[in-house]
């Protein structure tokens, strides 16, 4: 807190006062950025004035609407997932909201989003979020200016889907990794991991509906095999990558999923094939006693992507691998070749590994 202002109330005060002094249109660039990074929308100034009250004192409608996304996320406007993917036909120029991203116009961008522009709008094959990350990363390479996340943060604060890929299939996180855009990677993880302490502004529609998981749900458990020894080291690296704050230990919580690292009892100490993941030395047992299927898919995706970015080979064995990136990792690694003694694995391409697990092998589970 600087003097009596928090960062959030400072941003709102600056935006409101600037409008009064200059007559320039109200915008929420500073407000959106600090909210995206986890500023508490309830935290008042030293005199007790809340961010919402301060916005009201300036009649700062854009800030009030944005704050409401974080104060009452259940009341934020509902959108169909991917609604903004738009037409794939060629266009002659950037749309107004994409032009704001392209020009790094941090005042116009939130103004257009507040006016109803779709935060997932697609133009020239880019979503707004992939466009922003690409521009930030490329700008750093071309000019050597420090990396920033201004546009990325504004878009996430206004509900851009942190998983929605560009038309070529590249996700925001993959583009950030390509540019070594670590600030964007860390910010994206705040939204990807769905941790309780994370921002509440980005709404994600549950594609599978709002129903909670039942005890026999195929989404209730997952085994992630990791080609690395020392399960505690894998869990520790995963904790750091996801920015989690739990006490040291063998268990993490990612959204509705509990993740526990264990030695793989079926590791042989040797690999018949580099992708014989069922024999990799570490397994992360993931259990979801609550949540929705979509939340589980997103949490497991965040775990897999964090492992892959960290250089770990990892594959998820579950009943919903087709909903995970690279089908849970199967597509990242070649299928095992036929055994030297003439035996061969199943000819299936999607779930061949299920034929290799004896019933009840993993804690009595039938995969």
C-alpha positions in Angstrom: 0.0 0.0 0.0 1.4 3.4 -1.0 0.3 6.1 1.4 -3.4 5.1 1.9 -4.0 3.5 -1.5 -3.7 -0.1 -2.6 -2.4 -0.8 -6.1 -6.0 -1.4 -7.3 -7.5 1.7 -5.7 -4.5 3.7 -7.0 -5.3 2.5 -10.5 -8.9 3.3 -10.3 -8.2 6.7 -8.7 -5.7 7.5 -11.4 -8.1 6.5 -14.2 -11.0 8.4 -12.8 -9.0 11.6 -12.0 -7.4 11.6 -15.4 -10.8 11.5 -17.0 -12.0 14.4 -14.9 -8.8 16.5 -15.5 -8.4 15.9 -19.3 -11.8 14.8 -20.5 -10.3 11.7 -22.1 -12.5 8.6 -22.2 -12.5 6.4 -19.2 -10.4 3.2 -19.5 -9.4 0.3 -17.2 -5.9 -0.6 -18.3 -4.3 -0.3 -14.9 -7.3 -1.8 -13.1 -7.4 -4.8 -15.5 -3.7 -5.5 -15.1 -3.6 -5.5 -11.3 -6.8 -7.6 -11.1 -5.4 -10.2 -13.5 -2.3 -10.5 -11.2 -4.5 -11.2 -8.2 -5.3 -7.9 -6.6 -8.0 -8.2 -4.0 -11.1 -6.5 -5.3 -12.4 -6.2 -1.7 -9.3 -4.6 -0.1 -10.1 -1.0 0.9 -7.9 2.0 1.3 -6.5 3.0 4.7 -9.6 5.2 5.0 -11.9 2.3 4.4 -13.0 3.1 0.9 -13.4 -0.1 -1.3 -12.3 -0.2 -4.9 -16.0 -0.4 -6.0 -16.9 2.7 -3.8 -13.9 4.6 -5.3 -15.1 3.7 -8.9 -18.6 4.9 -8.0 -17.2 8.2 -6.7 -15.7 8.9 -10.1 -18.7 7.4 -11.9 -16.2 5.0 -13.5 -18.6 2.6 -15.1 -16.0 0.5 -16.9 -14.1 -0.1 -13.7 -17.3 -1.0 -11.8 -18.3 -3.5 -14.4 -14.8 -5.1 -14.4 -14.7 -5.2 -10.6 -18.1 -7.0 -10.7 -16.5 -9.8 -12.7 -14.1 -10.5 -9.8 -16.5 -9.6 -6.9 -19.3 -11.8 -8.2 -18.0 -14.1 -10.9 -21.2 -16.2 -10.9 -23.0 -13.1 -12.2 -20.5 -12.3 -15.0 -21.9 -12.5 -18.5 -22.2 -16.2 -19.6 -20.5 -17.0 -22.9 -20.4 -20.1 -25.0 -16.9 -21.5 -25.0 -15.1 -20.4 -28.1 -18.0 -18.2 -29.2 -15.6 -15.7 -30.7 -13.7 -18.0 -33.1 -15.5 -16.1 -35.9 -15.2 -16.7 -39.6 -12.1 -18.4 -41.0 -12.4 -16.4 -44.3 -9.7 -13.9 -45.2 -10.1 -10.4 -43.9 -8.5 -7.2 -45.3 -7.5 -5.6 -42.0 -7.5 -6.1 -38.3 -10.8 -5.7 -36.5 -10.9 -2.7 -34.1 -10.1 -4.8 -31.0 -7.3 -6.7 -32.7 -6.0 -3.4 -34.0 -5.8 -2.2 -30.4 -3.7 -5.2 -29.5 -1.5 -4.7 -32.6 -0.9 -1.1 -31.7 -0.5 -1.8 -27.9 -3.2 0.6 -27.2 -3.8 -0.2 -23.6 -6.6 2.4 -23.2 -8.7 1.5 -26.3 -8.4 -2.3 -25.7 -10.2 -2.4 -22.4 -12.7 0.2 -23.6 -13.7 -2.0 -26.5 -13.9 -5.1 -24.3 -16.1 -3.2 -21.8 -18.3 -2.2 -24.7 -19.0 -5.8 -25.6 -16.2 -6.9 -27.9 -15.7 -10.6 -27.7 -12.4 -11.4 -25.7 -12.0 -14.5 -27.9 -12.4 -12.8 -31.2 -10.4 -14.4 -34.1 -8.7 -12.4 -36.8 -6.0 -13.5 -39.3 -6.0 -16.8 -37.5 -5.2 -15.4 -34.1 -7.4 -15.2 -31.0 -7.0 -11.9 -29.2 -4.9 -13.6 -26.5 -2.6 -15.5 -28.9 -2.2 -12.2 -30.8 -1.2 -10.3 -27.7 1.3 -12.9 -26.5 2.8 -13.2 -30.0 3.1 -9.4 -30.3 4.7 -9.1 -26.8 7.2 -11.9 -27.5 8.1 -10.7 -31.0 8.4 -7.1 -29.9 10.9 -8.3 -27.3 12.9 -10.2 -29.9 12.9 -7.3 -32.4 13.7 -4.4 -30.0 15.1 -6.1 -27.0 12.7 -4.1 -24.8 11.8 -5.9 -21.6 8.9 -8.4 -21.9 5.6 -7.2 -20.6 2.1 -8.6 -20.2 -0.1 -5.6 -20.5 -2.4 -6.7 -23.3 -2.3 -10.3 -22.0 -3.4 -9.2 -18.5 -6.2 -7.0 -19.8 -7.6 -9.8 -22.0 -7.5 -12.3 -19.2 -9.2 -9.9 -16.8 -12.0 -9.5 -19.3 -12.5 -13.3 -19.6 -10.4 -14.4 -22.6 -10.2 -18.2 -22.7 -6.6 -19.0 -21.5 -6.8 -22.4 -23.4 -8.4 -21.3 -26.7 -5.8 -22.0 -29.4 -5.2 -20.0 -32.6 -6.5 -21.5 -35.8 -3.3 -23.4 -36.3 -3.9 -25.2 -33.0 -1.1 -23.4 -31.0 -2.3 -22.5 -27.5 -1.5 -19.3 -25.6 0.9 -21.2 -23.4 2.7 -22.8 -26.3 3.2 -19.4 -27.9 4.5 -18.0 -24.7 6.9 -20.9 -24.3 8.1 -20.4 -27.9 9.1 -16.8 -27.1 10.4 -17.7 -23.6 7.8 -15.2 -22.5 8.0 -16.2 -18.8 5.9 -13.4 -17.5 3.0 -14.5 -19.8 3.6 -18.1 -18.8 3.3 -17.3 -15.1 0.3 -15.1 -15.7 -1.5 -17.8 -17.8 -0.8 -20.4 -15.0 -2.8 -18.2 -12.6 -5.8 -18.9 -14.8 -5.0 -22.4 -15.9 -4.5 -24.0 -12.5 -7.9 -22.8 -11.2 -6.4 -22.4 -7.7 -8.8 -21.0 -5.1 -6.5 -18.0 -4.5 -6.3 -17.2 -8.2 -8.2 -14.5 -10.0 -11.9 -15.0 -10.3 -12.5 -12.9 -13.4 -12.0 -15.3 -16.2 -15.1 -17.4 -16.6 -14.9 -20.7 -18.2 -18.0 -22.4 -19.4 -18.3 -26.0 -18.2 -18.7 -27.9 -21.5 -19.8 -31.0 -19.6 -22.5 -29.2 -17.5 -22.5 -28.2 -13.9 -23.0 -31.7 -12.3 -20.5 -32.8 -9.7 -18.5 -35.9 -10.1 -19.9 -39.2 -8.9 -17.7 -41.9 -7.3 -17.8 -43.9 -10.5 -17.1 -41.0 -12.8 -14.4 -41.6 -15.4 -13.1 -38.1 -14.5 -12.6 -39.0 -10.8 -9.0 -40.3 -11.2 -6.0 -40.1 -13.5 -2.5 -41.6 -13.4 0.2 -39.5 -14.9 3.4 -41.4 -15.6 6.7 -39.4 -15.5 10.0 -40.5 -16.8 12.0 -39.2 -13.8 13.2 -40.8 -10.6 12.4 -39.3 -7.1 8.7 -38.5 -6.9 9.3 -35.8 -4.3 11.6 -33.9 -6.8 8.9 -34.2 -9.5 6.2 -32.9 -7.2 8.5 -30.0 -6.0 9.3 -29.0 -9.6 5.6 -29.1 -10.4 4.7 -27.0 -7.4 7.2 -24.3 -8.5 6.0 -24.4 -12.1 2.4 -23.9 -11.1 3.1 -21.3 -8.5 1.4 -23.2 -5.8 2.0 -22.4 -2.1 1.2 -25.6 -0.3 3.6 -26.8 2.4 6.3 -29.1 1.2 5.1 -32.7 0.8 4.1 -35.3 -1.6 0.7 -33.9 -2.4 -0.6 -30.9 -4.3 -4.0 -29.4 -5.0 -4.7 -28.1 -8.5 -8.2 -26.9 -8.8 -10.5 -29.8 -7.8 -7.7 -32.4 -8.3 -5.4 -33.8 -5.6 -2.0 -34.8 -7.0 0.2 -37.2 -5.1 3.6 -38.4 -6.3 4.6 -42.0 -5.8 7.3 -44.4 -7.0 5.8 -46.6 -9.8 5.7 -50.1 -8.4 5.8 -51.5 -11.9 8.9 -49.7 -13.0 11.5 -52.2 -14.2 14.6 -50.0 -14.2 14.9 -50.4 -17.9 12.8 -49.4 -20.9 12.0 -51.8 -23.7 11.2 -48.7 -25.6 11.6 -45.0 -24.8 7.8 -44.5 -24.7 7.0 -47.5 -22.6 5.5 -45.1 -20.1 3.8 -47.7 -18.0 7.3 -48.5 -16.6 8.5 -45.0 -16.0 9.7 -44.6 -12.4 7.3 -42.0 -11.1 3.5 -41.8 -11.1 1.3 -38.9 -10.1 -2.0 -40.2 -8.8 -4.7 -37.6 -9.4 -8.0 -37.8 -7.7 -11.0 -35.4 -8.0 -13.5 -35.9 -5.2 -15.4 -32.8 -6.4 -15.7 -30.4 -9.2 -17.0 -30.8 -12.7 -15.5 -32.9 -15.6 -14.4 -29.7 -17.4 -12.6 -28.5 -14.3 -10.8 -31.8 -14.0 -9.8 -31.7 -17.6 -8.4 -28.2 -17.2 -6.5 -29.1 -14.0 -4.9 -32.2 -15.5 -4.0 -30.2 -18.6 -2.3 -27.6 -16.4 -0.3 -30.4 -14.7 0.7 -32.0 -18.0 1.7 -28.8 -19.6 3.8 -27.7 -16.6 5.6 -31.1 -16.7 6.3 -30.8 -20.4 7.6 -27.2 -20.1 9.9 -28.4 -17.3 11.5 -31.0 -19.6 9.7 -34.0 -18.1 8.3 -36.8 -20.3 4.8 -37.4 -19.0 1.8 -39.3 -20.2 -1.7 -39.4 -18.6 -3.5 -42.7 -18.4 -7.3 -42.0 -18.0 -10.6 -42.5 -19.7 -10.7 -39.0 -21.2 -7.3 -38.6 -22.9 -9.0 -37.4 -26.1 -9.9 -34.2 -24.2 -6.3 -33.6 -23.1 -3.6 -31.9 -25.2 -1.7 -34.4 -27.3 -4.3 -37.0 -26.0 -2.6 -36.9 -22.6 0.9 -37.2 -24.1 0.4 -40.2 -26.3 0.8 -38.1 -29.4 4.1 -36.6 -28.1 5.9 -39.9 -28.1 6.0 -42.7 -30.7 4.0 -45.8 -30.0 6.1 -48.7 -28.7 7.5 -51.0 -31.4 6.8 -54.7 -31.4 8.6 -56.7 -28.8 11.8 -58.5 -29.8 10.4 -62.0 -29.0 7.8 -61.5 -31.7 5.0 -60.2 -29.5 3.4 -56.9 -30.5 1.3 -54.4 -28.7 -2.3 -53.7 -29.7 -2.9 -52.2 -33.1 -5.0 -49.5 -31.6 -3.7 -46.0 -31.8 -5.6 -44.2 -29.1 -5.7 -46.5 -26.1 -3.2 -49.2 -26.8 -1.8 -48.8 -23.3 -5.0 -50.0 -21.7 -4.3 -53.5 -23.2 -1.0 -53.6 -21.3 -2.3 -53.0 -17.8 -3.4 -56.1 -15.9 -6.8 -55.6 -14.3 -6.5 -54.0 -10.9 -2.8 -53.1 -11.5 -3.2 -49.5 -10.3 -4.8 -49.6 -6.9 -7.5 -51.9 -8.0 -8.6 -49.6 -10.9 -9.8 -51.0 -14.2 -8.6 -48.6 -16.9 
